[in-house]
Amino acid sequence: MYYEIYIDVLFVVNMVMDYFLLRLVNRLLGGSATCLRSLAGSAIGAAGMCLAVLLPFRSIWIILLFMHGFIGILMVRVGCGCKGIKRMVRGVLTLYLAALLAGGLIQALLETTRLGNWAREILLGESPGAVGIRTFLFLSIVSYWAIIIGIRLYGYLKAKVSEIYDISLYINGKCERVKGLYDTGNHLQDTATHKPVSVVEYQAVKKLLSEEQDMQLQNMMQFGESGDAVEKMHPHYVLYHSVGKEQGLLLAVTLDILCVSLDSDSKLIQRPVVALTGDKLSQGNKFQMIINPKIIDN
């Protein structure tokens, strides 16, 4: 059987699909890769597919090793910024899991909407009309958002089942472990950096401070007087609203690192902003921190 393949269409179609897949992988791994990185990774994947078609490979094993080995690793490295063998392996496996899931969704949509002929035009390079291109883009976007909504729903339900996380706070090379409550009602945001703000009991942070830093932060909380010892923590105030109080101010500082322990992994947030409170956040000391949901969900 003979097919006429349009190499430009093959490149564009694979780049679009690979871009969506890399964005999914980045979200699933909790990475911070930008859209431009994902676009570069998808271009590498699309170029690899075109090379696999153009080069005279005779062995199916060479093609599999080239596409699903070398190109897949390069896509994850560039498109998601994965480093280290363990994270690279997870990235590649997640990439192909996402591809399998997205492919299944697209196939289901094709069958239910009877768009099989248009898909064949794109995938096999037959008569690449504008209708087929639009259909493929539409199905790709629908599949991408269907998976994203599923991930967000899973995260929401997971948070409802397990709302308290183990948190590690780092300042001055010291670490303090606390319990943090996942609170969907916490919408605090630092107006200066636009970072999400979590609330933590001051006593938990105090254990990480020097005596001079402790004294200066307490002065700021009570009298608004700052000092040089806490300059690197960028102390400032954030406005908050709570039940029973229309609005108020909390002293916020920037930590070195915040680490959230998840089920089988951990998530590191560099230079997080937290607001300090002198009050106990829970009865029985069940938790010492109220987590902004964006820290875990993003």
Residue pairs with C-beta under 8 A, 6 or more apart in sequence:
3 124
3 125
3 126
4 125
4 126
5 53
5 124
5 125
6 125
6 128
7 50
7 53
7 54
9 122
9 125
9 128
9 133
10 46
10 49
10 50
10 53
10 125
11 46
11 47
11 49
11 50
12 46
13 46
13 122
13 123
13 136
14 42
14 45
14 46
14 49
14 50
15 42
15 43
15 45
15 46
16 42
16 136
16 137
16 140
17 42
17 102
17 140
18 41
18 42
18 45
18 46
18 75
18 79
19 38
19 39
19 41
19 42
20 102
20 140
20 141
20 143
20 144
21 42
21 95
21 98
21 99
21 102
22 33
22 38
22 41
22 42
22 75
22 76
22 79
22 80
22 95
23 35
23 38
23 144
24 94
24 98
24 102
24 144
24 147
24 148
25 31
25 76
25 79
25 80
25 91
25 94
25 95
25 98
26 32
26 33
26 38
26 79
26 80
27 148
27 151
28 94
28 98
28 151
29 80
29 82
29 87
29 90
29 91
29 94
30 265
30 267
31 80
31 81
31 82
32 81
33 79
33 80
33 81
37 78
37 79
37 80
37 81
38 79
38 80
39 79
40 78
40 79
41 74
41 75
41 76
41 77
41 78
41 79
41 80
42 75
42 79
44 71
44 74
44 75
44 78
44 79
45 71
45 72
45 75
45 79
48 66
48 67
48 70
48 71
48 74
48 75
49 67
49 71
51 66
52 63
52 66
52 67
57 63
57 66
68 96
72 92
72 95
72 96
73 88
73 92
75 95
76 82
76 88
76 91
76 92
76 95
77 83
77 88
77 91
80 91
82 88
82 90
82 91
98 147
101 147
102 140
102 143
102 144
102 147
105 142
105 143
105 146
105 147
106 119
106 139
106 140
106 143
109 115
109 139
109 142
109 143
110 116
110 119
110 139
115 135
115 139
118 131
118 132
118 135
118 136
119 132
119 135
119 136
119 139
120 126
121 127
121 128
121 129
121 132
122 128
122 132
122 133
122 135
122 136
152 297
155 296
155 297
159 182
159 184
159 293
159 296
163 181
163 182
163 183
164 179
164 180
164 181
164 182
164 286
164 287
165 179
165 180
165 182
165 260
165 261
165 262
165 291
165 296
166 177
166 179
166 180
166 260
166 261
167 177
167 178
167 179
167 180
167 258
167 259
167 260
167 261
167 289
167 291
168 175
168 176
168 177
168 257
168 258
168 259
168 261
169 175
169 176
169 177
169 178
169 200
169 204
169 205
169 208
169 255
169 257
169 258
169 274
170 208
170 255
170 256
170 257
170 258
170 259
171 205
171 208
171 209
171 233
171 255
171 256
172 208
172 209
172 210
172 213
172 256
174 207
174 208
175 208
176 204
176 205
176 207
176 208
178 200
178 201
178 204
178 287
178 288
178 289
179 286
179 287
179 288
179 289
180 198
180 260
180 287
180 288
180 289
180 290
180 291
181 281
181 282
181 286
181 287
181 289
181 290
181 291
182 291
182 293
182 296
183 290
183 291
183 292
183 293
184 293
186 198
186 199
186 290
186 291
186 292
186 293
187 292
188 196
188 197
188 198
188 199
188 238
188 240
188 275
188 292
189 195
189 196
189 197
189 238
190 196
190 197
190 238
190 252
190 273
191 238
191 239
192 236
193 273
195 272
195 273
196 273
196 292
196 293
196 294
196 295
196 298
197 238
197 252
197 273
197 274
197 275
197 292
198 258
198 272
198 273
198 274
198 275
198 289
198 290
198 291
198 292
198 295
199 250
199 274
199 275
199 276
199 277
199 281
199 289
199 290
200 274
200 275
200 276
200 277
200 288
200 289
200 290
201 276
201 277
201 278
201 279
201 280
201 281
201 288
201 289
202 217
202 221
202 276
202 277
202 278
203 288
204 288
204 289
205 217
205 253
205 255
205 274
205 276
206 214
209 217
210 229
212 227
212 229
213 229
213 230
213 233
215 227
216 225
216 226
216 227
216 229
216 230
217 230
217 233
217 235
217 251
217 253
217 276
219 225
219 226
219 227
220 226
220 230
220 235
220 251
221 251
221 276
221 278
226 235
230 253
233 253
233 254
233 255
234 253
234 254
235 251
235 252
235 253
236 251
236 252
237 249
237 250
237 251
237 252
238 249
238 250
238 252
238 273
238 275
239 247
239 248
239 249
240 247
240 248
240 249
240 250
240 275
241 247
241 248
242 248
250 275
250 276
250 277
251 275
251 276
252 273
252 274
252 275
252 276
253 273
253 274
253 276
254 271
254 272
254 273
255 271
255 272
255 273
255 274
256 270
256 271
257 268
257 269
257 270
257 271
257 272
258 268
258 269
258 272
258 274
258 295
259 266
259 267
259 268
259 269
260 266
260 267
260 269
260 291
260 295
260 296
262 296
267 295
267 296
269 295
272 295
274 289
281 287
281 288
281 289
281 290
282 288
